[in-house]
Amino acid sequence: MTEGHDPKLSIEEQATLWVLESKDDPARRAAAMRWCDEAPEHRVAFDEVEAKILRLDAAGESLRSSQPEVQNSPSHQGLWKLAIAASVIGLLVIGVLGFKKEAGQPQGQREVAVGGRVQDDPLVFSTKRGEVRKVTLADGSVVTLDSDSRLLVWMRSDRRDLELDHGRVHFEVAHDRSRPFTVMADGGSTTALGTVFDVERRAQCKVNIVLFEGKVAVTPPCQPRRVDGPVVKRYLEPGERLRYSPAASQEAPAVPEPAPENEGQWVTGVKSYNDETVGSILAEANLYSQVQLVADTPEIANMRVSADLHIRNPQNVAKHLARSLGLTVEFQGNDKIILKK
């Protein structure tokens, strides 16, 4: 059990205190993450409060600056935190009740709504380099964010809208035919009903979609709006992918192609490579660490290897490749590993 707050407080109240305490304190942030790992509902509550607490920061700072004696009193500081907690929870409850009343939503269905402004207030999930994070959304869908990713989520009564700002996300969509699940990236969309798929965006107009289960309809990114007809959709079958690039977005349309067998394995952290170049492996491993792997020469980068690698561990990747290909490993400072002959 994580060191934490009074268990008599609601999960939402505890989450709000964790968010406030961990904003500028790495130790409390680590403790908050352990609390989130104890139960899915902890993580959901923490994410919801964190996304909304910024809206109260300005008001909170104004209140504290106008009452310096309260700010410097530990007892009053605790009361201030609880007051902010009450404000946040009040906004959450009012938003949910207001949205249910407006939409006629069944009382047993959980909905993400704050302040009655569902359309304008997305939940924001993000990861830093090296972090992979799994989140269960309010509708039961599960999203896994890859290293250095940012995802915005709007849960509405008639549809589920998401936007991938950057990075890569694995989607396991809860089936709900009445509420389409659509992921936007650079103006293109991937729409599913009950499906498992990846969407990746690492650069402007460079978007990859891979389908593992079900079926999706895809519209291309970075396309000018058409006034003479609907946007052409592509449909993927399981085991297929679509790859869009900045050049291709203006030329011939992308077509579905077979996806490599190891697509999606990044979620587990162990990836199987079959006759892959060293350069490609290093590029993927470098997504997960500040320690960068470098091939000393183009010849080494073009070497091919088959291996099962822990791609989030650069030292493991370097040593495994060195053993397999007869290379040596040189550690340069704390942030670079060079593969040499």
SULHU-V300184 format. One record per run of one state. SS is the DSSP state (2 for helix, 1 for strand, 0 for the rest). FROM is the first residue (numbers start at 1). TO is the last residue. If there is no record, write none. Layout:
ss = {SS:SS}
from = {FROM:FROM}
to = {TO:TO}
This chain:
ss = {0:2:0:2:0:2:0:2:0:2:0:2:0:1:0:1:0:1:0:1:0:1:0:1:0:1:0:1:0:1:0:1:0:1:0:1:0:2:0:1:0:2:0:1:2:0:1:0:2:0:1:0:2:0:1:0:1:0}
from = {1:11:23:26:38:40:67:68:72:74:104:118:121:123:127:133:137:142:146:150:156:159:173:180:186:188:193:196:204:206:214:216:220:233:237:240:245:248:251:257:259:265:268:270:278:289:292:296:298:302:304:311:314:326:328:333:336:341}
to = {10:22:25:37:39:66:67:71:73:103:117:120:122:126:132:136:141:145:149:155:158:172:179:185:187:192:195:203:205:213:215:219:232:236:239:244:247:250:256:258:264:267:269:277:288:291:295:297:301:303:310:313:325:327:332:335:340:341}
